[in-house]
Amino acid sequence: MSNTKKIRLTRSIILNREHAEEGSVHEVPRHVAQQLIGTDFAVEHVEEGEEPEPAPTSVTRMEHPTNADPAPRRIAGAKAKVKES
């Protein structure tokens, strides 16, 4: 896996301190490419005949707790202390 990625800009931006036109193709560091793609400023550029890189996969699984907290119960307050005179 390379450290760079080709992107095609979807809008004009400043890239590497220079004006970059919408539709232009650039090879940038992978983290910059992911940030631009994530904010809809760019899309991954794939040359004709090439296949896009597979997206990273991750699985998030939530399980119901088997040892949950006990159900809430009402606790009676302490009896009022009244001083008898």
mmCIF file as gemmi writes it, N, C-alpha and C atoms, coordinates in Angstrom:
data_model
loop_
_atom_site.group_PDB
_atom_site.id
_atom_site.type_symbol
_atom_site.label_atom_id
_atom_site.label_alt_id
_atom_site.label_comp_id
_atom_site.label_asym_id
_atom_site.label_entity_id
_atom_site.label_seq_id
_atom_site.pdbx_PDB_ins_code
_atom_site.Cartn_x
_atom_site.Cartn_y
_atom_site.Cartn_z
_atom_site.occupancy
_atom_site.B_iso_or_equiv
_atom_site.pdbx_formal_charge
_atom_site.auth_seq_id
_atom_site.auth_asym_id
_atom_site.pdbx_PDB_model_num
ATOM 1 N N . MET Axp A 1 ? 0.852 -1.172 0 1 0 ? 1 A 1
ATOM 2 C CA . MET Axp A 1 ? 0 0 0 1 0 ? 1 A 1
ATOM 3 C C . MET Axp A 1 ? 0.897 1.233 0 1 0 ? 1 A 1
ATOM 4 N N . SER Axp A 2 ? 0.655 2.12 -0.953 1 0 ? 2 A 1
ATOM 5 C CA . SER Axp A 2 ? 1.506 3.309 -1.07 1 0 ? 2 A 1
ATOM 6 C C . SER Axp A 2 ? 1.077 4.374 -0.059 1 0 ? 2 A 1
ATOM 7 N N . ASN Axp A 3 ? 1.953 5.332 0.133 1 0 ? 3 A 1
ATOM 8 C CA . ASN Axp A 3 ? 1.676 6.431 1.06 1 0 ? 3 A 1
ATOM 9 C C . ASN Axp A 3 ? 0.986 7.592 0.378 1 0 ? 3 A 1
ATOM 10 N N . THR Axp A 4 ? 0.775 7.485 -0.939 1 0 ? 4 A 1
ATOM 11 C CA . THR Axp A 4 ? 0.104 8.55 -1.672 1 0 ? 4 A 1
ATOM 12 C C . THR Axp A 4 ? -1.145 8.004 -2.345 1 0 ? 4 A 1
ATOM 13 N N . LYS Axp A 5 ? -2.01 8.915 -2.747 1 0 ? 5 A 1
ATOM 14 C CA . LYS Axp A 5 ? -3.26 8.534 -3.398 1 0 ? 5 A 1
ATOM 15 C C . LYS Axp A 5 ? -3.607 9.594 -4.432 1 0 ? 5 A 1
ATOM 16 N N . LYS Axp A 6 ? -4.139 9.168 -5.577 1 0 ? 6 A 1
ATOM 17 C CA . LYS Axp A 6 ? -4.56 10.113 -6.604 1 0 ? 6 A 1
ATOM 18 C C . LYS Axp A 6 ? -5.998 10.523 -6.338 1 0 ? 6 A 1
ATOM 19 N N . ILE Axp A 7 ? -6.236 11.831 -6.41 1 0 ? 7 A 1
ATOM 20 C CA . ILE Axp A 7 ? -7.578 12.367 -6.201 1 0 ? 7 A 1
ATOM 21 C C . ILE Axp A 7 ? -7.923 13.309 -7.347 1 0 ? 7 A 1
ATOM 22 N N . ARG Axp A 8 ? -9.219 13.488 -7.577 1 0 ? 8 A 1
ATOM 23 C CA . ARG Axp A 8 ? -9.723 14.481 -8.529 1 0 ? 8 A 1
ATOM 24 C C . ARG Axp A 8 ? -10.557 15.45 -7.719 1 0 ? 8 A 1
ATOM 25 N N . LEU Axp A 9 ? -10.224 16.723 -7.8 1 0 ? 9 A 1
ATOM 26 C CA . LEU Axp A 9 ? -10.908 17.74 -7.004 1 0 ? 9 A 1
ATOM 27 C C . LEU Axp A 9 ? -12.328 17.973 -7.527 1 0 ? 9 A 1
ATOM 28 N N . THR Axp A 10 ? -13.259 18.122 -6.615 1 0 ? 10 A 1
ATOM 29 C CA . THR Axp A 10 ? -14.644 18.404 -6.983 1 0 ? 10 A 1
ATOM 30 C C . THR Axp A 10 ? -14.964 19.882 -6.871 1 0 ? 10 A 1
ATOM 31 N N . ARG Axp A 11 ? -14.022 20.682 -6.383 1 0 ? 11 A 1
ATOM 32 C CA . ARG Axp A 11 ? -14.149 22.144 -6.33 1 0 ? 11 A 1
ATOM 33 C C . ARG Axp A 11 ? -12.761 22.756 -6.251 1 0 ? 11 A 1
ATOM 34 N N . SER Axp A 12 ? -12.643 23.992 -6.594 1 0 ? 12 A 1
ATOM 35 C CA . SER Axp A 12 ? -11.346 24.678 -6.554 1 0 ? 12 A 1
ATOM 36 C C . SER Axp A 12 ? -10.95 24.924 -5.103 1 0 ? 12 A 1
ATOM 37 N N . ILE Axp A 13 ? -9.682 24.623 -4.795 1 0 ? 13 A 1
ATOM 38 C CA . ILE Axp A 13 ? -9.177 24.82 -3.439 1 0 ? 13 A 1
ATOM 39 C C . ILE Axp A 13 ? -7.726 25.277 -3.507 1 0 ? 13 A 1
ATOM 40 N N . ILE Axp A 14 ? -7.164 25.617 -2.355 1 0 ? 14 A 1
ATOM 41 C CA . ILE Axp A 14 ? -5.746 25.876 -2.224 1 0 ? 14 A 1
ATOM 42 C C . ILE Axp A 14 ? -5.114 24.566 -1.758 1 0 ? 14 A 1
ATOM 43 N N . LEU Axp A 15 ? -4.195 24.035 -2.559 1 0 ? 15 A 1
ATOM 44 C CA . LEU Axp A 15 ? -3.538 22.771 -2.251 1 0 ? 15 A 1
ATOM 45 C C . LEU Axp A 15 ? -2.044 22.985 -2.343 1 0 ? 15 A 1
ATOM 46 N N . ASN Axp A 16 ? -1.328 22.657 -1.298 1 0 ? 16 A 1
ATOM 47 C CA . ASN Axp A 16 ? 0.128 22.894 -1.243 1 0 ? 16 A 1
ATOM 48 C C . ASN Axp A 16 ? 0.462 24.362 -1.499 1 0 ? 16 A 1
ATOM 49 N N . ARG Axp A 17 ? -0.325 25.25 -0.932 1 0 ? 17 A 1
ATOM 50 C CA . ARG Axp A 17 ? -0.146 26.702 -1.025 1 0 ? 17 A 1
ATOM 51 C C . ARG Axp A 17 ? -0.295 27.243 -2.436 1 0 ? 17 A 1
ATOM 52 N N . GLU Axp A 18 ? -0.97 26.483 -3.309 1 0 ? 18 A 1
ATOM 53 C CA . GLU Axp A 18 ? -1.217 26.934 -4.674 1 0 ? 18 A 1
ATOM 54 C C . GLU Axp A 18 ? -2.678 26.69 -5.026 1 0 ? 18 A 1
ATOM 55 N N . HIS Axp A 19 ? -3.194 27.499 -5.952 1 0 ? 19 A 1
ATOM 56 C CA . HIS Axp A 19 ? -4.571 27.343 -6.397 1 0 ? 19 A 1
ATOM 57 C C . HIS Axp A 19 ? -4.685 26.076 -7.244 1 0 ? 19 A 1
ATOM 58 N N . ALA Axp A 20 ? -5.657 25.225 -6.926 1 0 ? 20 A 1
ATOM 59 C CA . ALA Axp A 20 ? -5.898 23.996 -7.695 1 0 ? 20 A 1
ATOM 60 C C . ALA Axp A 20 ? -7.331 24.04 -8.208 1 0 ? 20 A 1
ATOM 61 N N . GLU Axp A 21 ? -7.486 23.854 -9.518 1 0 ? 21 A 1
ATOM 62 C CA . GLU Axp A 21 ? -8.797 23.962 -10.166 1 0 ? 21 A 1
ATOM 63 C C . GLU Axp A 21 ? -9.661 22.725 -9.946 1 0 ? 21 A 1
ATOM 64 N N . GLU Axp A 22 ? -10.971 22.947 -9.967 1 0 ? 22 A 1
ATOM 65 C CA . GLU Axp A 22 ? -11.935 21.854 -9.912 1 0 ? 22 A 1
ATOM 66 C C . GLU Axp A 22 ? -11.694 20.913 -11.093 1 0 ? 22 A 1
ATOM 67 N N . GLY Axp A 23 ? -11.702 19.61 -10.848 1 0 ? 23 A 1
ATOM 68 C CA . GLY Axp A 23 ? -11.507 18.626 -11.902 1 0 ? 23 A 1
ATOM 69 C C . GLY Axp A 23 ? -10.063 18.224 -12.121 1 0 ? 23 A 1
ATOM 70 N N . SER Axp A 24 ? -9.124 18.958 -11.525 1 0 ? 24 A 1
ATOM 71 C CA . SER Axp A 24 ? -7.718 18.594 -11.713 1 0 ? 24 A 1
ATOM 72 C C . SER Axp A 24 ? -7.368 17.38 -10.861 1 0 ? 24 A 1
ATOM 73 N N . VAL Axp A 25 ? -6.383 16.614 -11.318 1 0 ? 25 A 1
ATOM 74 C CA . VAL Axp A 25 ? -5.962 15.388 -10.641 1 0 ? 25 A 1
ATOM 75 C C . VAL Axp A 25 ? -4.632 15.638 -9.944 1 0 ? 25 A 1
ATOM 76 N N . HIS Axp A 26 ? -4.517 15.191 -8.7 1 0 ? 26 A 1
ATOM 77 C CA . HIS Axp A 26 ? -3.31 15.39 -7.903 1 0 ? 26 A 1
ATOM 78 C C . HIS Axp A 26 ? -2.976 14.11 -7.16 1 0 ? 26 A 1
ATOM 79 N N . GLU Axp A 27 ? -1.69 13.887 -6.941 1 0 ? 27 A 1
ATOM 80 C CA . GLU Axp A 27 ? -1.247 12.777 -6.099 1 0 ? 27 A 1
ATOM 81 C C . GLU Axp A 27 ? -0.784 13.403 -4.789 1 0 ? 27 A 1
ATOM 82 N N . VAL Axp A 28 ? -1.455 13.055 -3.727 1 0 ? 28 A 1
ATOM 83 C CA . VAL Axp A 28 ? -1.208 13.673 -2.424 1 0 ? 28 A 1
ATOM 84 C C . VAL Axp A 28 ? -0.994 12.583 -1.378 1 0 ? 28 A 1
ATOM 85 N N . PRO Axp A 29 ? -0.436 12.942 -0.227 1 0 ? 29 A 1
ATOM 86 C CA . PRO Axp A 29 ? -0.312 11.959 0.853 1 0 ? 29 A 1
ATOM 87 C C . PRO Axp A 29 ? -1.683 11.381 1.215 1 0 ? 29 A 1
ATOM 88 N N . ARG Axp A 30 ? -1.683 10.127 1.607 1 0 ? 30 A 1
ATOM 89 C CA . ARG Axp A 30 ? -2.924 9.403 1.877 1 0 ? 30 A 1
ATOM 90 C C . ARG Axp A 30 ? -3.807 10.129 2.906 1 0 ? 30 A 1
ATOM 91 N N . HIS Axp A 31 ? -3.227 10.667 3.965 1 0 ? 31 A 1
ATOM 92 C CA . HIS Axp A 31 ? -4.05 11.327 4.982 1 0 ? 31 A 1
ATOM 93 C C . HIS Axp A 31 ? -4.708 12.594 4.436 1 0 ? 31 A 1
ATOM 94 N N . VAL Axp A 32 ? -4.027 13.298 3.547 1 0 ? 32 A 1
ATOM 95 C CA . VAL Axp A 32 ? -4.614 14.493 2.926 1 0 ? 32 A 1
ATOM 96 C C . VAL Axp A 32 ? -5.748 14.072 2.003 1 0 ? 32 A 1
ATOM 97 N N . ALA Axp A 33 ? -5.529 13.002 1.233 1 0 ? 33 A 1
ATOM 98 C CA . ALA Axp A 33 ? -6.564 12.503 0.33 1 0 ? 33 A 1
ATOM 99 C C . ALA Axp A 33 ? -7.818 12.1 1.109 1 0 ? 33 A 1
ATOM 100 N N . GLN Axp A 34 ? -7.642 11.383 2.203 1 0 ? 34 A 1
ATOM 101 C CA . GLN Axp A 34 ? -8.798 10.951 2.991 1 0 ? 34 A 1
ATOM 102 C C . GLN Axp A 34 ? -9.554 12.141 3.572 1 0 ? 34 A 1
ATOM 103 N N . GLN Axp A 35 ? -8.819 13.163 4.002 1 0 ? 35 A 1
ATOM 104 C CA . GLN Axp A 35 ? -9.469 14.357 4.544 1 0 ? 35 A 1
ATOM 105 C C . GLN Axp A 35 ? -10.263 15.081 3.454 1 0 ? 35 A 1
ATOM 106 N N . LEU Axp A 36 ? -9.686 15.234 2.274 1 0 ? 36 A 1
ATOM 107 C CA . LEU Axp A 36 ? -10.378 15.918 1.181 1 0 ? 36 A 1
ATOM 108 C C . LEU Axp A 36 ? -11.578 15.116 0.689 1 0 ? 36 A 1
ATOM 109 N N . ILE Axp A 37 ? -11.443 13.811 0.608 1 0 ? 37 A 1
ATOM 110 C CA . ILE Axp A 37 ? -12.562 12.957 0.191 1 0 ? 37 A 1
ATOM 111 C C . ILE Axp A 37 ? -13.662 12.997 1.244 1 0 ? 37 A 1
ATOM 112 N N . GLY Axp A 38 ? -13.278 12.952 2.507 1 0 ? 38 A 1
ATOM 113 C CA . GLY Axp A 38 ? -14.254 12.967 3.593 1 0 ? 38 A 1
ATOM 114 C C . GLY Axp A 38 ? -15.049 14.257 3.689 1 0 ? 38 A 1
ATOM 115 N N . THR Axp A 39 ? -14.467 15.353 3.223 1 0 ? 39 A 1
ATOM 116 C CA . THR Axp A 39 ? -15.158 16.644 3.278 1 0 ? 39 A 1
ATOM 117 C C . THR Axp A 39 ? -15.767 17.029 1.93 1 0 ? 39 A 1
ATOM 118 N N . ASP Axp A 40 ? -15.838 16.068 1.006 1 0 ? 40 A 1
ATOM 119 C CA . ASP Axp A 40 ? -16.43 16.256 -0.326 1 0 ? 40 A 1
ATOM 120 C C . ASP Axp A 40 ? -15.71 17.3 -1.175 1 0 ? 40 A 1
ATOM 121 N N . PHE Axp A 41 ? -14.425 17.493 -0.952 1 0 ? 41 A 1
ATOM 122 C CA . PHE Axp A 41 ? -13.64 18.377 -1.803 1 0 ? 41 A 1
ATOM 123 C C . PHE Axp A 41 ? -12.987 17.6 -2.94 1 0 ? 41 A 1
ATOM 124 N N . ALA Axp A 42 ? -12.984 16.261 -2.838 1 0 ? 42 A 1
ATOM 125 C CA . ALA Axp A 42 ? -12.331 15.436 -3.844 1 0 ? 42 A 1
ATOM 126 C C . ALA Axp A 42 ? -12.955 14.048 -3.865 1 0 ? 42 A 1
ATOM 127 N N . VAL Axp A 43 ? -12.646 13.329 -4.941 1 0 ? 43 A 1
ATOM 128 C CA . VAL Axp A 43 ? -13.011 11.915 -5.047 1 0 ? 43 A 1
ATOM 129 C C . VAL Axp A 43 ? -11.755 11.161 -5.467 1 0 ? 43 A 1
ATOM 130 N N . GLU Axp A 44 ? -11.738 9.867 -5.189 1 0 ? 44 A 1
ATOM 131 C CA . GLU Axp A 44 ? -10.595 9.063 -5.592 1 0 ? 44 A 1
ATOM 132 C C . GLU Axp A 44 ? -10.53 9.013 -7.115 1 0 ? 44 A 1
ATOM 133 N N . HIS Axp A 45 ? -9.344 9.209 -7.663 1 0 ? 45 A 1
ATOM 134 C CA . HIS Axp A 45 ? -9.169 9.19 -9.116 1 0 ? 45 A 1
ATOM 135 C C . HIS Axp A 45 ? -8.677 7.815 -9.528 1 0 ? 45 A 1
ATOM 136 N N . VAL Axp A 46 ? -9.381 7.216 -10.488 1 0 ? 46 A 1
ATOM 137 C CA . VAL Axp A 46 ? -9.001 5.903 -10.993 1 0 ? 46 A 1
ATOM 138 C C . VAL Axp A 46 ? -8.817 6.019 -12.499 1 0 ? 46 A 1
ATOM 139 N N . GLU Axp A 47 ? -7.627 5.644 -12.974 1 0 ? 47 A 1
ATOM 140 C CA . GLU Axp A 47 ? -7.357 5.657 -14.406 1 0 ? 47 A 1
ATOM 141 C C . GLU Axp A 47 ? -8.176 4.557 -15.076 1 0 ? 47 A 1
ATOM 142 N N . GLU Axp A 48 ? -8.453 4.729 -16.35 1 0 ? 48 A 1
ATOM 143 C CA . GLU Axp A 48 ? -9.205 3.727 -17.092 1 0 ? 48 A 1
ATOM 144 C C . GLU Axp A 48 ? -8.428 2.412 -17.092 1 0 ? 48 A 1
ATOM 145 N N . GLY Axp A 49 ? -9.076 1.331 -16.746 1 0 ? 49 A 1
ATOM 146 C CA . GLY Axp A 49 ? -8.44 0.024 -16.689 1 0 ? 49 A 1
ATOM 147 C C . GLY Axp A 49 ? -7.904 -0.328 -15.316 1 0 ? 49 A 1
ATOM 148 N N . GLU Axp A 50 ? -7.789 0.657 -14.425 1 0 ? 50 A 1
ATOM 149 C CA . GLU Axp A 50 ? -7.338 0.388 -13.054 1 0 ? 50 A 1
ATOM 150 C C . GLU Axp A 50 ? -8.541 0.082 -12.175 1 0 ? 50 A 1
ATOM 151 N N . GLU Axp A 51 ? -8.297 -0.594 -11.095 1 0 ? 51 A 1
ATOM 152 C CA . GLU Axp A 51 ? -9.356 -0.853 -10.127 1 0 ? 51 A 1
ATOM 153 C C . GLU Axp A 51 ? -9.1 0.01 -8.902 1 0 ? 51 A 1
ATOM 154 N N . PRO Axp A 52 ? -10.148 0.567 -8.305 1 0 ? 52 A 1
ATOM 155 C CA . PRO Axp A 52 ? -9.929 1.374 -7.094 1 0 ? 52 A 1
ATOM 156 C C . PRO Axp A 52 ? -9.426 0.509 -5.952 1 0 ? 52 A 1
ATOM 157 N N . GLU Axp A 53 ? -8.674 1.135 -5.065 1 0 ? 53 A 1
ATOM 158 C CA . GLU Axp A 53 ? -8.195 0.414 -3.886 1 0 ? 53 A 1
ATOM 159 C C . GLU Axp A 53 ? -9.382 0.022 -3.032 1 0 ? 53 A 1
ATOM 160 N N . PRO Axp A 54 ? -9.344 -1.152 -2.457 1 0 ? 54 A 1
ATOM 161 C CA . PRO Axp A 54 ? -10.457 -1.54 -1.585 1 0 ? 54 A 1
ATOM 162 C C . PRO Axp A 54 ? -10.498 -0.646 -0.35 1 0 ? 54 A 1
ATOM 163 N N . ALA Axp A 55 ? -11.686 -0.325 0.066 1 0 ? 55 A 1
ATOM 164 C CA . ALA Axp A 55 ? -11.852 0.515 1.252 1 0 ? 55 A 1
ATOM 165 C C . ALA Axp A 55 ? -11.472 -0.287 2.49 1 0 ? 55 A 1
ATOM 166 N N . PRO Axp A 56 ? -10.898 0.36 3.484 1 0 ? 56 A 1
ATOM 167 C CA . PRO Axp A 56 ? -10.584 -0.363 4.707 1 0 ? 56 A 1
ATOM 168 C C . PRO Axp A 56 ? -11.866 -0.878 5.347 1 0 ? 56 A 1
ATOM 169 N N . THR Axp A 57 ? -11.791 -2.038 5.901 1 0 ? 57 A 1
ATOM 170 C CA . THR Axp A 57 ? -12.981 -2.616 6.527 1 0 ? 57 A 1
ATOM 171 C C . THR Axp A 57 ? -12.796 -2.669 8.037 1 0 ? 57 A 1
ATOM 172 N N . SER Axp A 58 ? -13.861 -2.461 8.715 1 0 ? 58 A 1
ATOM 173 C CA . SER Axp A 58 ? -13.865 -2.616 10.166 1 0 ? 58 A 1
ATOM 174 C C . SER Axp A 58 ? -15.254 -3.068 10.571 1 0 ? 58 A 1
ATOM 175 N N . VAL Axp A 59 ? -15.299 -3.765 11.662 1 0 ? 59 A 1
ATOM 176 C CA . VAL Axp A 59 ? -16.572 -4.287 12.145 1 0 ? 59 A 1
ATOM 177 C C . VAL Axp A 59 ? -16.782 -3.763 13.552 1 0 ? 59 A 1
ATOM 178 N N . THR Axp A 60 ? -17.925 -3.177 13.76 1 0 ? 60 A 1
ATOM 179 C CA . THR Axp A 60 ? -18.294 -2.734 15.091 1 0 ? 60 A 1
ATOM 180 C C . THR Axp A 60 ? -19.487 -3.56 15.514 1 0 ? 60 A 1
ATOM 181 N N . ARG Axp A 61 ? -19.348 -4.224 16.621 1 0 ? 61 A 1
ATOM 182 C CA . ARG Axp A 61 ? -20.427 -5.094 17.073 1 0 ? 61 A 1
ATOM 183 C C . ARG Axp A 61 ? -20.77 -4.74 18.505 1 0 ? 61 A 1
ATOM 184 N N . MET Axp A 62 ? -22.049 -4.543 18.749 1 0 ? 62 A 1
ATOM 185 C CA . MET Axp A 62 ? -22.511 -4.266 20.104 1 0 ? 62 A 1
ATOM 186 C C . MET Axp A 62 ? -23.258 -5.482 20.618 1 0 ? 62 A 1
ATOM 187 N N . GLU Axp A 63 ? -22.983 -5.85 21.841 1 0 ? 63 A 1
ATOM 188 C CA . GLU Axp A 63 ? -23.672 -6.972 22.453 1 0 ? 63 A 1
ATOM 189 C C . GLU Axp A 63 ? -24.477 -6.458 23.627 1 0 ? 63 A 1
ATOM 190 N N . HIS Axp A 64 ? -25.56 -7.143 23.897 1 0 ? 64 A 1
ATOM 191 C CA . HIS Axp A 64 ? -26.34 -6.804 25.082 1 0 ? 64 A 1
ATOM 192 C C . HIS Axp A 64 ? -25.575 -7.279 26.312 1 0 ? 64 A 1
ATOM 193 N N . PRO Axp A 65 ? -25.557 -6.476 27.347 1 0 ? 65 A 1
ATOM 194 C CA . PRO Axp A 65 ? -24.807 -6.886 28.538 1 0 ? 65 A 1
ATOM 195 C C . PRO Axp A 65 ? -25.452 -8.113 29.171 1 0 ? 65 A 1
ATOM 196 N N . THR Axp A 66 ? -24.623 -9.02 29.61 1 0 ? 66 A 1
ATOM 197 C CA . THR Axp A 66 ? -25.144 -10.222 30.276 1 0 ? 66 A 1
ATOM 198 C C . THR Axp A 66 ? -25.195 -10.022 31.778 1 0 ? 66 A 1
ATOM 199 N N . ASN Axp A 67 ? -24.457 -9.074 32.266 1 0 ? 67 A 1
ATOM 200 C CA . ASN Axp A 67 ? -24.418 -8.817 33.694 1 0 ? 67 A 1
ATOM 201 C C . ASN Axp A 67 ? -24.76 -7.35 33.924 1 0 ? 67 A 1
ATOM 202 N N . ALA Axp A 68 ? -26 -6.991 33.704 1 0 ? 68 A 1
ATOM 203 C CA . ALA Axp A 68 ? -26.415 -5.593 33.785 1 0 ? 68 A 1
ATOM 204 C C . ALA Axp A 68 ? -26.614 -5.157 35.232 1 0 ? 68 A 1
ATOM 205 N N . ASP Axp A 69 ? -26.727 -3.862 35.423 1 0 ? 69 A 1
ATOM 206 C CA . ASP Axp A 69 ? -27.03 -3.335 36.747 1 0 ? 69 A 1
ATOM 207 C C . ASP Axp A 69 ? -28.402 -3.836 37.183 1 0 ? 69 A 1
ATOM 208 N N . PRO Axp A 70 ? -28.609 -3.981 38.482 1 0 ? 70 A 1
ATOM 209 C CA . PRO Axp A 70 ? -29.935 -4.433 38.947 1 0 ? 70 A 1
ATOM 210 C C . PRO Axp A 70 ? -30.989 -3.36 38.663 1 0 ? 70 A 1
ATOM 211 N N . ALA Axp A 71 ? -32.231 -3.807 38.598 1 0 ? 71 A 1
ATOM 212 C CA . ALA Axp A 71 ? -33.339 -2.883 38.357 1 0 ? 71 A 1
ATOM 213 C C . ALA Axp A 71 ? -33.442 -1.907 39.525 1 0 ? 71 A 1
ATOM 214 N N . PRO Axp A 72 ? -33.815 -0.652 39.246 1 0 ? 72 A 1
ATOM 215 C CA . PRO Axp A 72 ? -33.929 0.315 40.35 1 0 ? 72 A 1
ATOM 216 C C . PRO Axp A 72 ? -35.048 -0.084 41.304 1 0 ? 72 A 1
ATOM 217 N N . ARG Axp A 73 ? -34.876 0.228 42.583 1 0 ? 73 A 1
ATOM 218 C CA . ARG Axp A 73 ? -35.918 -0.057 43.571 1 0 ? 73 A 1
ATOM 219 C C . ARG Axp A 73 ? -36.042 1.14 44.494 1 0 ? 73 A 1
ATOM 220 N N . ARG Axp A 74 ? -37.209 1.278 45.031 1 0 ? 74 A 1
ATOM 221 C CA . ARG Axp A 74 ? -37.49 2.415 45.905 1 0 ? 74 A 1
ATOM 222 C C . ARG Axp A 74 ? -36.949 2.13 47.298 1 0 ? 74 A 1
ATOM 223 N N . ILE Axp A 75 ? -36.279 3.118 47.842 1 0 ? 75 A 1
ATOM 224 C CA . ILE Axp A 75 ? -35.73 2.986 49.189 1 0 ? 75 A 1
ATOM 225 C C . ILE Axp A 75 ? -36.454 3.979 50.072 1 0 ? 75 A 1
ATOM 226 N N . ALA Axp A 76 ? -36.974 3.476 51.197 1 0 ? 76 A 1
ATOM 227 C CA . ALA Axp A 76 ? -37.706 4.346 52.128 1 0 ? 76 A 1
ATOM 228 C C . ALA Axp A 76 ? -36.721 5.284 52.807 1 0 ? 76 A 1
ATOM 229 N N . GLY Axp A 77 ? -37.157 6.519 52.994 1 0 ? 77 A 1
ATOM 230 C CA . GLY Axp A 77 ? -36.311 7.502 53.656 1 0 ? 77 A 1
ATOM 231 C C . GLY Axp A 77 ? -36.246 7.232 55.157 1 0 ? 77 A 1
ATOM 232 N N . ALA Axp A 78 ? -35.328 7.842 55.819 1 0 ? 78 A 1
ATOM 233 C CA . ALA Axp A 78 ? -35.179 7.684 57.261 1 0 ? 78 A 1
ATOM 234 C C . ALA Axp A 78 ? -36.348 8.361 57.961 1 0 ? 78 A 1
ATOM 235 N N . LYS Axp A 79 ? -36.709 7.824 59.119 1 0 ? 79 A 1
ATOM 236 C CA . LYS Axp A 79 ? -37.805 8.415 59.897 1 0 ? 79 A 1
ATOM 237 C C . LYS Axp A 79 ? -37.358 9.782 60.418 1 0 ? 79 A 1
ATOM 238 N N . ALA Axp A 80 ? -38.312 10.69 60.474 1 0 ? 80 A 1
ATOM 239 C CA . ALA Axp A 80 ? -38.003 12.041 60.937 1 0 ? 80 A 1
ATOM 240 C C . ALA Axp A 80 ? -37.689 12.002 62.425 1 0 ? 80 A 1
ATOM 241 N N . LYS Axp A 81 ? -36.649 12.706 62.782 1 0 ? 81 A 1
ATOM 242 C CA . LYS Axp A 81 ? -36.267 12.78 64.203 1 0 ? 81 A 1
ATOM 243 C C . LYS Axp A 81 ? -36.935 14.011 64.785 1 0 ? 81 A 1
ATOM 244 N N . VAL Axp A 82 ? -37.8 13.754 65.746 1 0 ? 82 A 1
ATOM 245 C CA . VAL Axp A 82 ? -38.522 14.85 66.386 1 0 ? 82 A 1
ATOM 246 C C . VAL Axp A 82 ? -38.107 14.878 67.849 1 0 ? 82 A 1
ATOM 247 N N . LYS Axp A 83 ? -37.686 16.043 68.265 1 0 ? 83 A 1
ATOM 248 C CA . LYS Axp A 83 ? -37.265 16.186 69.65 1 0 ? 83 A 1
ATOM 249 C C . LYS Axp A 83 ? -38.487 16.417 70.512 1 0 ? 83 A 1
ATOM 250 N N . GLU Axp A 84 ? -38.675 15.529 71.475 1 0 ? 84 A 1
ATOM 251 C CA . GLU Axp A 84 ? -39.825 15.67 72.382 1 0 ? 84 A 1
ATOM 252 C C . GLU Axp A 84 ? -39.432 16.572 73.538 1 0 ? 84 A 1
ATOM 253 N N . SER Axp A 85 ? -40.329 17.466 73.941 1 0 ? 85 A 1
ATOM 254 C CA . SER Axp A 85 ? -40.018 18.341 75.051 1 0 ? 85 A 1
ATOM 255 C C . SER Axp A 85 ? -40.853 18.052 76.264 1 0 ? 85 A 1
